[in-house]
Amino acid sequence: MLQGELKWGALLAAEAFILPSHQENFGIAVAEALAVGTPVLISDKVNIWREIEADNAGLVAPDTLDGTVSLLERWLALSPAARHQMGERARACFTAHFEMRRETENLLAVIRANIQGHAK
């Protein structure tokens, strides 16, 4: 397990972060990769795959050997410019969906709306 500066340095230096997992409730390491603009190659068993796919912040495939091979082949087929653009979208995906301040504000808005609804 990498921690601290070593972890963040590895994520920043990586061309892509690959997690062809059979099950991930959220995928903290995936979100960390997105946070630094590293595209992610994940299985459709990482529960944030929909956001990744919708934002074109990485590649998604089934959690099989064929799916994992497909992820790698599709990644290798991308041009350097396309990989760079995917990295930019990775950072934007993190900001839009997983950045803590924004998510806290969203949660507070839901709580306030709920309180107001019960006060009426």
N, CA, C and O atoms as a GROMACS GRO file, in nm:
protein
  480
    1MET      N    1   0.084  -0.118   0.000
    1MET     CA    2   0.000   0.000   0.000
    1MET      C    3   0.089   0.124   0.000
    1MET      O    4   0.181   0.137   0.081
    2LEU      N    5   0.059   0.214  -0.091
    2LEU     CA    6   0.131   0.341  -0.096
    2LEU      C    7   0.055   0.444  -0.014
    2LEU      O    8  -0.068   0.447  -0.013
    3GLN      N    9   0.130   0.528   0.056
    3GLN     CA   10   0.068   0.632   0.138
    3GLN      C   11   0.139   0.765   0.115
    3GLN      O   12   0.250   0.770   0.063
    4GLY      N   13   0.072   0.872   0.156
    4GLY     CA   14   0.132   1.004   0.157
    4GLY      C   15   0.184   1.049   0.022
    4GLY      O   16   0.122   1.025  -0.082
    5GLU      N   17   0.300   1.114   0.026
    5GLU     CA   18   0.358   1.170  -0.096
    5GLU      C   19   0.390   1.063  -0.200
    5GLU      O   20   0.378   1.087  -0.321
    6LEU      N   21   0.428   0.945  -0.155
    6LEU     CA   22   0.459   0.836  -0.248
    6LEU      C   23   0.334   0.798  -0.328
    6LEU      O   24   0.342   0.776  -0.449
    7LYS      N   25   0.219   0.788  -0.260
    7LYS     CA   26   0.094   0.754  -0.328
    7LYS      C   27   0.057   0.862  -0.430
    7LYS      O   28   0.028   0.832  -0.545
    8TRP      N   29   0.058   0.989  -0.385
    8TRP     CA   30   0.017   1.096  -0.475
    8TRP      C   31   0.114   1.111  -0.591
    8TRP      O   32   0.072   1.142  -0.703
    9GLY      N   33   0.242   1.090  -0.566
    9GLY     CA   34   0.340   1.094  -0.674
    9GLY      C   35   0.316   0.985  -0.776
    9GLY      O   36   0.326   1.008  -0.896
   10ALA      N   37   0.284   0.865  -0.728
   10ALA     CA   38   0.256   0.753  -0.819
   10ALA      C   39   0.132   0.782  -0.902
   10ALA      O   40   0.131   0.755  -1.022
   11LEU      N   41   0.027   0.835  -0.840
   11LEU     CA   42  -0.095   0.866  -0.914
   11LEU      C   43  -0.072   0.976  -1.017
   11LEU      O   44  -0.125   0.970  -1.128
   12LEU      N   45   0.007   1.075  -0.981
   12LEU     CA   46   0.038   1.183  -1.075
   12LEU      C   47   0.124   1.135  -1.192
   12LEU      O   48   0.108   1.182  -1.305
   13ALA      N   49   0.214   1.041  -1.166
   13ALA     CA   50   0.306   0.993  -1.269
   13ALA      C   51   0.242   0.887  -1.360
   13ALA      O   52   0.291   0.862  -1.470
   14ALA      N   53   0.134   0.826  -1.314
   14ALA     CA   54   0.072   0.717  -1.390
   14ALA      C   55   0.004   0.768  -1.515
   14ALA      O   56  -0.054   0.877  -1.516
   15GLU      N   57   0.010   0.690  -1.621
   15GLU     CA   58  -0.067   0.721  -1.741
   15GLU      C   59  -0.214   0.694  -1.717
   15GLU      O   60  -0.301   0.767  -1.766
   16ALA      N   61  -0.243   0.589  -1.640
   16ALA     CA   62  -0.380   0.551  -1.609
   16ALA      C   63  -0.378   0.469  -1.480
   16ALA      O   64  -0.276   0.412  -1.442
   17PHE      N   65  -0.493   0.465  -1.413
   17PHE     CA   66  -0.511   0.383  -1.294
   17PHE      C   67  -0.606   0.271  -1.334
   17PHE      O   68  -0.715   0.296  -1.385
   18ILE      N   69  -0.564   0.147  -1.311
   18ILE     CA   70  -0.642   0.031  -1.356
   18ILE      C   71  -0.693  -0.047  -1.236
   18ILE      O   72  -0.615  -0.089  -1.151
   19LEU      N   73  -0.825  -0.067  -1.230
   19LEU     CA   74  -0.887  -0.145  -1.122
   19LEU      C   75  -0.999  -0.231  -1.181
   19LEU      O   76  -1.116  -0.191  -1.178
   20PRO      N   77  -0.965  -0.349  -1.234
   20PRO     CA   78  -1.068  -0.438  -1.290
   20PRO      C   79  -1.130  -0.525  -1.180
   20PRO      O   80  -1.131  -0.648  -1.190
   21SER      N   81  -1.180  -0.461  -1.077
   21SER     CA   82  -1.228  -0.527  -0.956
   21SER      C   83  -1.358  -0.604  -0.979
   21SER      O   84  -1.436  -0.573  -1.068
   22HIS      N   85  -1.377  -0.706  -0.895
   22HIS     CA   86  -1.504  -0.782  -0.898
   22HIS      C   87  -1.611  -0.714  -0.815
   22HIS      O   88  -1.730  -0.742  -0.833
   23GLN      N   89  -1.572  -0.624  -0.722
   23GLN     CA   90  -1.670  -0.552  -0.642
   23GLN      C   91  -1.601  -0.439  -0.566
   23GLN      O   92  -1.502  -0.462  -0.496
   24GLU      N   93  -1.654  -0.319  -0.579
   24GLU     CA   94  -1.607  -0.202  -0.503
   24GLU      C   95  -1.730  -0.119  -0.471
   24GLU      O   96  -1.801  -0.075  -0.561
   25ASN      N   97  -1.754  -0.096  -0.342
   25ASN     CA   98  -1.868  -0.013  -0.304
   25ASN      C   99  -1.858   0.127  -0.363
   25ASN      O  100  -1.956   0.182  -0.413
   26PHE      N  101  -1.740   0.185  -0.355
   26PHE     CA  102  -1.719   0.320  -0.408
   26PHE      C  103  -1.594   0.325  -0.493
   26PHE      O  104  -1.600   0.365  -0.609
   27GLY      N  105  -1.484   0.287  -0.439
   27GLY     CA  106  -1.358   0.294  -0.512
   27GLY      C  107  -1.280   0.420  -0.477
   27GLY      O  108  -1.256   0.505  -0.563
   28ILE      N  109  -1.240   0.433  -0.351
   28ILE     CA  110  -1.166   0.550  -0.305
   28ILE      C  111  -1.042   0.574  -0.391
   28ILE      O  112  -1.014   0.687  -0.430
   29ALA      N  113  -0.968   0.467  -0.420
   29ALA     CA  114  -0.846   0.483  -0.500
   29ALA      C  115  -0.879   0.535  -0.640
   29ALA      O  116  -0.801   0.609  -0.699
   30VAL      N  117  -0.994   0.497  -0.693
   30VAL     CA  118  -1.036   0.547  -0.824
   30VAL      C  119  -1.061   0.697  -0.815
   30VAL      O  120  -1.017   0.773  -0.901
   31ALA      N  121  -1.132   0.740  -0.711
   31ALA     CA  122  -1.158   0.883  -0.692
   31ALA      C  123  -1.029   0.960  -0.672
   31ALA      O  124  -1.016   1.072  -0.721
   32GLU      N  125  -0.933   0.902  -0.601
   32GLU     CA  126  -0.804   0.968  -0.582
   32GLU      C  127  -0.732   0.986  -0.715
   32GLU      O  128  -0.671   1.091  -0.739
   33ALA      N  129  -0.738   0.886  -0.800
   33ALA     CA  130  -0.676   0.899  -0.933
   33ALA      C  131  -0.744   1.010  -1.013
   33ALA      O  132  -0.677   1.091  -1.076
   34LEU      N  133  -0.876   1.013  -1.010
   34LEU     CA  134  -0.949   1.118  -1.080
   34LEU      C  135  -0.910   1.256  -1.028
   34LEU      O  136  -0.898   1.351  -1.105
   35ALA      N  137  -0.891   1.266  -0.898
   35ALA     CA  138  -0.861   1.395  -0.834
   35ALA      C  139  -0.734   1.458  -0.889
   35ALA      O  140  -0.723   1.581  -0.895
   36VAL      N  141  -0.639   1.375  -0.930
   36VAL     CA  142  -0.514   1.430  -0.984
   36VAL      C  143  -0.511   1.427  -1.137
   36VAL      O  144  -0.408   1.455  -1.198
   37GLY      N  145  -0.625   1.394  -1.198
   37GLY     CA  146  -0.633   1.397  -1.344
   37GLY      C  147  -0.577   1.274  -1.412
   37GLY      O  148  -0.534   1.280  -1.527
   38THR      N  149  -0.578   1.161  -1.341
   38THR     CA  150  -0.532   1.036  -1.401
   38THR      C  151  -0.654   0.957  -1.449
   38THR      O  152  -0.740   0.924  -1.368
   39PRO      N  153  -0.662   0.926  -1.578
   39PRO     CA  154  -0.775   0.848  -1.628
   39PRO      C  155  -0.780   0.711  -1.558
   39PRO      O  156  -0.678   0.657  -1.517
   40VAL      N  157  -0.901   0.657  -1.546
   40VAL     CA  158  -0.918   0.528  -1.479
   40VAL      C  159  -0.973   0.424  -1.577
   40VAL      O  160  -1.059   0.454  -1.660
   41LEU      N  161  -0.922   0.304  -1.564
   41LEU     CA  162  -0.969   0.190  -1.642
   41LEU      C  163  -1.025   0.092  -1.540
   41LEU      O  164  -0.950   0.029  -1.466
   42ILE      N  165  -1.157   0.080  -1.537
   42ILE     CA  166  -1.222   0.005  -1.429
   42ILE      C  167  -1.324  -0.093  -1.483
   42ILE      O  168  -1.368  -0.085  -1.598
   43SER      N  169  -1.362  -0.185  -1.395
   43SER     CA  170  -1.470  -0.277  -1.429
   43SER      C  171  -1.604  -0.212  -1.395
   43SER      O  172  -1.611  -0.114  -1.322
   44ASP      N  173  -1.708  -0.271  -1.450
   44ASP     CA  174  -1.842  -0.222  -1.421
   44ASP      C  175  -1.892  -0.270  -1.285
   44ASP      O  176  -2.011  -0.260  -1.255
   45LYS      N  177  -1.803  -0.322  -1.203
   45LYS     CA  178  -1.836  -0.361  -1.066
   45LYS      C  179  -1.783  -0.258  -0.965
   45LYS      O  180  -1.804  -0.273  -0.845
   46VAL      N  181  -1.715  -0.156  -1.014
   46VAL     CA  182  -1.677  -0.042  -0.930
   46VAL      C  183  -1.796   0.053  -0.937
   46VAL      O  184  -1.829   0.104  -1.044
   47ASN      N  185  -1.860   0.077  -0.824
   47ASN     CA  186  -1.991   0.141  -0.825
   47ASN      C  187  -1.996   0.286  -0.872
   47ASN      O  188  -2.103   0.346  -0.875
   48ILE      N  189  -1.883   0.343  -0.907
   48ILE     CA  190  -1.887   0.478  -0.966
   48ILE      C  191  -1.858   0.473  -1.116
   48ILE      O  192  -1.822   0.574  -1.177
   49TRP      N  193  -1.877   0.355  -1.175
   49TRP     CA  194  -1.846   0.340  -1.317
   49TRP      C  195  -1.936   0.426  -1.406
   49TRP      O  196  -1.893   0.472  -1.512
   50ARG      N  197  -2.060   0.448  -1.363
   50ARG     CA  198  -2.152   0.525  -1.447
   50ARG      C  199  -2.103   0.670  -1.465
   50ARG      O  200  -2.109   0.724  -1.575
   51GLU      N  201  -2.055   0.729  -1.357
   51GLU     CA  202  -2.003   0.865  -1.365
   51GLU      C  203  -1.878   0.871  -1.453
   51GLU      O  204  -1.862   0.964  -1.533
   52ILE      N  205  -1.792   0.771  -1.438
   52ILE     CA  206  -1.669   0.765  -1.518
   52ILE      C  207  -1.705   0.756  -1.666
   52ILE      O  208  -1.652   0.830  -1.749
   53GLU      N  209  -1.796   0.667  -1.697
   53GLU     CA  210  -1.835   0.646  -1.836
   53GLU      C  211  -1.907   0.769  -1.893
   53GLU      O  212  -1.877   0.812  -2.004
   54ALA      N  213  -2.000   0.826  -1.816
   54ALA     CA  214  -2.076   0.941  -1.864
   54ALA      C  215  -1.986   1.062  -1.890
   54ALA      O  216  -2.008   1.137  -1.985
   55ASP      N  217  -1.884   1.080  -1.807
   55ASP     CA  218  -1.793   1.194  -1.822
   55ASP      C  219  -1.674   1.164  -1.911
   55ASP      O  220  -1.590   1.251  -1.933
   56ASN      N  221  -1.667   1.042  -1.964
   56ASN     CA  222  -1.554   1.000  -2.048
   56ASN      C  223  -1.421   1.028  -1.977
   56ASN      O  224  -1.325   1.077  -2.036
   57ALA      N  225  -1.421   0.992  -1.847
   57ALA     CA  226  -1.303   1.014  -1.762
   57ALA      C  227  -1.216   0.890  -1.753
   57ALA      O  228  -1.117   0.888  -1.679
   58GLY      N  229  -1.252   0.788  -1.827
   58GLY     CA  230  -1.180   0.662  -1.827
   58GLY      C  231  -1.254   0.563  -1.913
   58GLY      O  232  -1.342   0.598  -1.991
   59LEU      N  233  -1.217   0.438  -1.897
   59LEU     CA  234  -1.278   0.330  -1.974
   59LEU      C  235  -1.339   0.229  -1.878
   59LEU      O  236  -1.286   0.206  -1.769
   60VAL      N  237  -1.450   0.168  -1.918
   60VAL     CA  238  -1.522   0.072  -1.835
   60VAL      C  239  -1.547  -0.054  -1.916
   60VAL      O  240  -1.581  -0.048  -2.034
   61ALA      N  241  -1.531  -0.170  -1.850
   61ALA     CA  242  -1.557  -0.298  -1.914
   61ALA      C  243  -1.601  -0.398  -1.808
   61ALA      O  244  -1.588  -0.370  -1.689
   62PRO      N  245  -1.655  -0.513  -1.849
   62PRO     CA  246  -1.692  -0.616  -1.751
   62PRO      C  247  -1.571  -0.665  -1.673
   62PRO      O  248  -1.456  -0.650  -1.716
   63ASP      N  249  -1.598  -0.724  -1.557
   63ASP     CA  250  -1.492  -0.772  -1.467
   63ASP      C  251  -1.447  -0.914  -1.502
   63ASP      O  252  -1.445  -1.004  -1.418
   64THR      N  253  -1.413  -0.931  -1.627
   64THR     CA  254  -1.366  -1.061  -1.676
   64THR      C  255  -1.227  -1.043  -1.736
   64THR      O  256  -1.180  -0.931  -1.753
   65LEU      N  257  -1.164  -1.153  -1.766
   65LEU     CA  258  -1.034  -1.145  -1.833
   65LEU      C  259  -1.048  -1.072  -1.966
   65LEU      O  260  -0.968  -0.984  -1.998
   66ASP      N  261  -1.151  -1.109  -2.043
   66ASP     CA  262  -1.174  -1.041  -2.172
   66ASP      C  263  -1.199  -0.892  -2.152
   66ASP      O  264  -1.150  -0.810  -2.230
   67GLY      N  265  -1.275  -0.856  -2.048
   67GLY     CA  266  -1.302  -0.716  -2.021
   67GLY      C  267  -1.175  -0.641  -1.987
   67GLY      O  268  -1.155  -0.528  -2.034
   68THR      N  269  -1.089  -0.701  -1.907
   68THR     CA  270  -0.963  -0.637  -1.868
   68THR      C  271  -0.871  -0.621  -1.989
   68THR      O  272  -0.808  -0.517  -2.006
   69VAL      N  273  -0.864  -0.724  -2.071
   69VAL     CA  274  -0.784  -0.714  -2.195
   69VAL      C  275  -0.839  -0.603  -2.282
   69VAL      O  276  -0.762  -0.527  -2.342
   70SER      N  277  -0.971  -0.593  -2.291
   70SER     CA  278  -1.034  -0.488  -2.370
   70SER      C  279  -0.997  -0.350  -2.318
   70SER      O  280  -0.967  -0.260  -2.396
   71LEU      N  281  -0.999  -0.333  -2.185
   71LEU     CA  282  -0.959  -0.204  -2.128
   71LEU      C  283  -0.819  -0.164  -2.174
   71LEU      O  284  -0.796  -0.052  -2.220
   72LEU      N  285  -0.727  -0.258  -2.162
   72LEU     CA  286  -0.588  -0.230  -2.199
   72LEU      C  287  -0.573  -0.204  -2.348
   72LEU      O  288  -0.502  -0.111  -2.388
   73GLU      N  289  -0.639  -0.283  -2.430
   73GLU     CA  290  -0.630  -0.263  -2.575
   73GLU      C  291  -0.689  -0.129  -2.616
   73GLU      O  292  -0.632  -0.058  -2.699
   74ARG      N  293  -0.802  -0.094  -2.559
   74ARG     CA  294  -0.866   0.033  -2.592
   74ARG      C  295  -0.779   0.150  -2.546
   74ARG      O  296  -0.767   0.250  -2.617
   75TRP      N  297  -0.717   0.138  -2.428
   75TRP     CA  298  -0.629   0.243  -2.378
   75TRP      C  299  -0.509   0.261  -2.471
   75TRP      O  300  -0.474   0.373  -2.509
   76LEU      N  301  -0.447   0.149  -2.508
   76LEU     CA  302  -0.329   0.155  -2.593
   76LEU      C  303  -0.360   0.208  -2.732
   76LEU      O  304  -0.271   0.261  -2.799
   77ALA      N  305  -0.484   0.194  -2.777
   77ALA     CA  306  -0.524   0.241  -2.909
   77ALA      C  307  -0.548   0.393  -2.912
   77ALA      O  308  -0.555   0.452  -3.019
   78LEU      N  309  -0.561   0.455  -2.794
   78LEU     CA  310  -0.585   0.600  -2.789
   78LEU      C  311  -0.457   0.676  -2.824
   78LEU      O  312  -0.346   0.634  -2.791
   79SER      N  313  -0.475   0.787  -2.891
   79SER     CA  314  -0.361   0.874  -2.921
   79SER      C  315  -0.317   0.944  -2.792
   79SER      O  316  -0.394   0.953  -2.697
   80PRO      N  317  -0.194   0.994  -2.789
   80PRO     CA  318  -0.151   1.073  -2.672
   80PRO      C  319  -0.244   1.190  -2.644
   80PRO      O  320  -0.271   1.221  -2.528
   81ALA      N  321  -0.293   1.255  -2.747
   81ALA     CA  322  -0.384   1.368  -2.727
   81ALA      C  323  -0.515   1.323  -2.664
   81ALA      O  324  -0.568   1.390  -2.575
   82ALA      N  325  -0.568   1.208  -2.709
   82ALA     CA  326  -0.692   1.156  -2.652
   82ALA      C  327  -0.672   1.115  -2.505
   82ALA      O  328  -0.761   1.135  -2.423
   83ARG      N  329  -0.557   1.059  -2.474
   83ARG     CA  330  -0.527   1.024  -2.334
   83ARG      C  331  -0.520   1.149  -2.248
   83ARG      O  332  -0.570   1.152  -2.136
   84HIS      N  333  -0.456   1.253  -2.302
   84HIS     CA  334  -0.445   1.379  -2.228
   84HIS      C  335  -0.584   1.439  -2.203
   84HIS      O  336  -0.613   1.484  -2.092
   85GLN      N  337  -0.667   1.440  -2.304
   85GLN     CA  338  -0.804   1.493  -2.289
   85GLN      C  339  -0.882   1.412  -2.186
   85GLN      O  340  -0.959   1.468  -2.109
   86MET      N  341  -0.863   1.280  -2.185
   86MET     CA  342  -0.931   1.196  -2.088
   86MET      C  343  -0.885   1.232  -1.947
   86MET      O  344  -0.964   1.230  -1.853
   87GLY      N  345  -0.757   1.264  -1.931
   87GLY     CA  346  -0.706   1.307  -1.802
   87GLY      C  347  -0.771   1.437  -1.756
   87GLY      O  348  -0.803   1.453  -1.638
   88GLU      N  349  -0.790   1.529  -1.848
   88GLU     CA  350  -0.858   1.654  -1.813
   88GLU      C  351  -1.002   1.626  -1.771
   88GLU      O  352  -1.053   1.687  -1.676
   89ARG      N  353  -1.067   1.535  -1.841
   89ARG     CA  354  -1.205   1.500  -1.804
   89ARG      C  355  -1.210   1.424  -1.672
   89ARG      O  356  -1.309   1.431  -1.599
   90ALA      N  357  -1.102   1.350  -1.641
   90ALA     CA  358  -1.096   1.278  -1.513
   90ALA      C  359  -1.101   1.378  -1.398
   90ALA      O  360  -1.177   1.359  -1.303
   91ARG      N  361  -1.022   1.481  -1.406
   91ARG     CA  362  -1.021   1.584  -1.300
   91ARG      C  363  -1.156   1.652  -1.291
   91ARG      O  364  -1.206   1.676  -1.181
   92ALA      N  365  -1.216   1.684  -1.405
   92ALA     CA  366  -1.348   1.747  -1.405
   92ALA      C  367  -1.454   1.654  -1.346
   92ALA      O  368  -1.544   1.700  -1.276
   93CYS      N  369  -1.443   1.525  -1.374
   93CYS     CA  370  -1.536   1.426  -1.319
   93CYS      C  371  -1.526   1.424  -1.166
   93CYS      O  372  -1.628   1.423  -1.097
   94PHE      N  373  -1.403   1.426  -1.115
   94PHE     CA  374  -1.385   1.428  -0.970
   94PHE      C  375  -1.451   1.552  -0.911
   94PHE      O  376  -1.525   1.544  -0.813
   95THR      N  377  -1.424   1.666  -0.970
   95THR     CA  378  -1.479   1.792  -0.918
   95THR      C  379  -1.632   1.791  -0.921
   95THR      O  380  -1.696   1.836  -0.826
   96ALA      N  381  -1.689   1.740  -1.028
   96ALA     CA  382  -1.834   1.740  -1.043
   96ALA      C  383  -1.905   1.642  -0.951
   96ALA      O  384  -2.016   1.670  -0.904
   97HIS      N  385  -1.843   1.528  -0.923
   97HIS     CA  386  -1.916   1.421  -0.854
   97HIS      C  387  -1.862   1.383  -0.716
   97HIS      O  388  -1.937   1.333  -0.632
   98PHE      N  389  -1.733   1.405  -0.692
   98PHE     CA  390  -1.673   1.345  -0.572
   98PHE      C  391  -1.598   1.440  -0.482
   98PHE      O  392  -1.551   1.400  -0.376
   99GLU      N  393  -1.585   1.565  -0.520
   99GLU     CA  394  -1.514   1.662  -0.438
   99GLU      C  395  -1.594   1.684  -0.309
   99GLU      O  396  -1.713   1.713  -0.315
  100MET      N  397  -1.529   1.672  -0.195
  100MET     CA  398  -1.596   1.669  -0.066
  100MET      C  399  -1.678   1.796  -0.038
  100MET      O  400  -1.791   1.786   0.010
  101ARG      N  401  -1.624   1.911  -0.066
  101ARG     CA  402  -1.697   2.035  -0.037
  101ARG      C  403  -1.829   2.039  -0.113
  101ARG      O  404  -1.933   2.073  -0.057
  102ARG      N  405  -1.823   2.005  -0.240
  102ARG     CA  406  -1.945   2.007  -0.322
  102ARG      C  407  -2.046   1.905  -0.270
  102ARG      O  408  -2.166   1.934  -0.261
  103GLU      N  409  -1.999   1.787  -0.237
  103GLU     CA  410  -2.090   1.683  -0.187
  103GLU      C  411  -2.149   1.722  -0.052
  103GLU      O  412  -2.265   1.692  -0.024
  104THR      N  413  -2.072   1.789   0.032
  104THR     CA  414  -2.124   1.837   0.160
  104THR      C  415  -2.233   1.940   0.138
  104THR      O  416  -2.336   1.938   0.205
  105GLU      N  417  -2.211   2.031   0.045
  105GLU     CA  418  -2.312   2.131   0.013
  105GLU      C  419  -2.440   2.066  -0.040
  105GLU      O  420  -2.550   2.108  -0.005
  106ASN      N  421  -2.425   1.963  -0.124
  106ASN     CA  422  -2.541   1.891  -0.176
  106ASN      C  423  -2.618   1.823  -0.063
  106ASN      O  424  -2.741   1.829  -0.060
  107LEU      N  425  -2.546   1.759   0.029
  107LEU     CA  426  -2.611   1.693   0.142
  107LEU      C  427  -2.684   1.795   0.229
  107LEU      O  428  -2.798   1.771   0.270
  108LEU      N  429  -2.620   1.908   0.258
  108LEU     CA  430  -2.685   2.011   0.338
  108LEU      C  431  -2.811   2.064   0.270
  108LEU      O  432  -2.910   2.092   0.338
  109ALA      N  433  -2.809   2.079   0.141
  109ALA     CA  434  -2.927   2.125   0.068
  109ALA      C  435  -3.042   2.027   0.081
  109ALA      O  436  -3.157   2.067   0.097
  110VAL      N  437  -3.012   1.899   0.074
  110VAL     CA  438  -3.115   1.796   0.090
  110VAL      C  439  -3.172   1.801   0.232
  110VAL      O  440  -3.294   1.793   0.251
  111ILE      N  441  -3.085   1.814   0.331
  111ILE     CA  442  -3.130   1.820   0.471
  111ILE      C  443  -3.217   1.943   0.492
  111ILE      O  444  -3.323   1.934   0.554
  112ARG      N  445  -3.173   2.058   0.442
  112ARG     CA  446  -3.253   2.181   0.458
  112ARG      C  447  -3.390   2.168   0.392
  112ARG      O  448  -3.491   2.208   0.450
  113ALA      N  449  -3.392   2.112   0.273
  113ALA     CA  450  -3.520   2.093   0.204
  113ALA      C  451  -3.611   2.000   0.282
  113ALA      O  452  -3.732   2.022   0.289
  114ASN      N  453  -3.554   1.897   0.339
  114ASN     CA  454  -3.630   1.802   0.419
  114ASN      C  455  -3.686   1.870   0.544
  114ASN      O  456  -3.802   1.849   0.579
  115ILE      N  457  -3.606   1.950   0.609
  115ILE     CA  458  -3.649   2.021   0.730
  115ILE      C  459  -3.761   2.118   0.695
  115ILE      O  460  -3.861   2.125   0.766
  116GLN      N  461  -3.745   2.192   0.586
  116GLN     CA  462  -3.847   2.286   0.544
  116GLN      C  463  -3.977   2.215   0.508
  116GLN      O  464  -4.086   2.264   0.536
  117GLY      N  465  -3.965   2.099   0.445
  117GLY     CA  466  -4.084   2.021   0.409
  117GLY      C  467  -4.159   1.973   0.531
  117GLY      O  468  -4.282   1.966   0.529
  118HIS      N  469  -4.089   1.939   0.637
  118HIS     CA  470  -4.154   1.892   0.760
  118HIS      C  471  -4.208   2.008   0.844
  118HIS      O  472  -4.298   1.990   0.926
  119ALA      N  473  -4.152   2.128   0.824
  119ALA     CA  474  -4.196   2.244   0.902
  119ALA      C  475  -4.330   2.298   0.853
  119ALA      O  476  -4.397   2.371   0.926
  120LYS      N  477  -4.368   2.264   0.732
  120LYS     CA  478  -4.492   2.317   0.673
  120LYS      C  479  -4.612   2.243   0.721
  120LYS      O  480  -4.724   2.275   0.681
   0.00000   0.00000   0.00000
